Amino acid sequence: MKITKEQFEEMKAKYDKEIKKGKPAKGPKRDVENQTNWESYSKEDLMEVLNQDGVIGLKFHLTEYTKEVAEEFHGADAEQYIGRINLVYSPVYASSGIDRSGRVQGSEEYYDRGQTCPPYCE
């Protein structure tokens, strides 16, 4: 699924405030103690973005599911996602380049298409 810049910023802020600072993630009814183990992506989802004109790579961002994003994209399963660490990716375009400090510049397009464990574990 493609998410908006605003959704990405909200998820990133939640991650920065809680997980990145070493605090437990906050779920709607409890802290998330059994955090994300892994996230997988299908070749088709990744290639859909990588095959866009001018895309030379992907930039991955650590985020944390907010209540709003979990409810919008996971519906009845939303409670299982709120507070979980998540990877969001954005395309890197040849025209984006690298900034003066050597950081790869991503675009302001964000995708959240992974399957997360938990709740979906083998």
Buried (B, 14 or more C-beta within 10 A) or exposed (E): EEBEEEBBEBBBEBBEEBBEEEEEBBBEEEEBEEEBEEBEBEEEBBEEBBEEEEBEBBBEBBBBBBBBBBBEBBEEEBBBBBBBBBBBBBBBBEEBEEEEEEEEEBBEBBBBBBEBBBBEEE
